[in-house]
Amino acid sequence: MEITPKPAPVLPTRINKYVAWQRSISRREADKLIEAGTIFINSRKAVLGDKVTASDAVEFRYSGKQPKA
């Protein structure tokens, strides 16, 4: 039995669906990450209900700070 990856969400889409797809987690787990302030869209902290488009940069910051280059 071959396992196929989930198809990419059609953009624009809600941030929780996008994060869930990117990190292979449930949408509820994605909601927790968003509420914890670890997800950023274009360097702005994401909130539930935000929409993501193809031109957006979505980042996961574990500590809430921008990672060092």
VOGU-3710 file (C-alpha; in Angstrom, 3 decimals, decimal comma):
1> meitpkpapv> 0,000/0,000/0,000  1,475/3,299/-1,109  1,043/6,391/1,058  0,340/9,557/-0,897  0,941/13,016/0,564  -1,967/15,356/1,230  -2,629/17,708/-1,669  -1,614/21,317/-1,149  -4,435/23,598/-0,035  -5,937/25,921/-2,612
11> lptrinkyva> -4,785/29,476/-1,876  -5,980/31,750/-0,381  -6,747/29,570/2,611  -7,022/29,968/6,374  -3,764/29,961/8,297  -4,657/26,926/10,430  -5,298/24,764/7,366  -2,031/25,909/5,782  0,026/25,265/8,936  -1,624/21,873/9,426
21> wqrsisrrea> -0,683/20,911/5,865  2,887/22,252/6,120  3,691/20,589/9,463  1,551/17,429/8,986  -0,492/18,090/12,127  -4,203/18,465/12,847  -5,955/21,802/12,440  -6,598/21,921/16,184  -2,886/21,495/16,842  -2,255/24,281/14,315
31> dklieagtif> -4,762/26,459/16,202  -2,750/25,935/19,402  0,486/26,988/17,668  -1,218/30,100/16,284  -2,713/31,014/19,660  0,702/30,493/21,295  2,153/33,148/18,976  4,634/30,923/17,158  3,247/31,416/13,626  4,004/34,601/11,676
41> insrkavlgd> 2,713/35,814/8,312  4,991/38,361/6,637  6,714/39,034/10,015  3,346/39,733/11,697  2,023/37,432/14,399  -0,788/35,331/12,909  -4,251/35,217/14,471  -6,959/32,629/13,941  -8,922/33,378/10,791  -6,041/34,999/8,892
51> kvtasdavef> -5,850/34,061/5,225  -2,650/32,982/3,471  -1,967/33,730/-0,192  0,767/32,424/-2,471  2,833/35,598/-1,992  2,818/35,401/1,846  5,834/34,264/3,870  4,678/31,976/6,699  7,205/31,350/9,488  7,273/29,097/12,534
61> rysgkqpka> 9,216/30,640/15,418  9,530/28,355/18,401  10,504/31,094/20,854  8,473/33,850/19,213  11,678/35,548/18,071  13,052/35,768/14,575  15,699/33,078/14,029  19,325/34,206/13,689  20,774/33,978/10,200
//
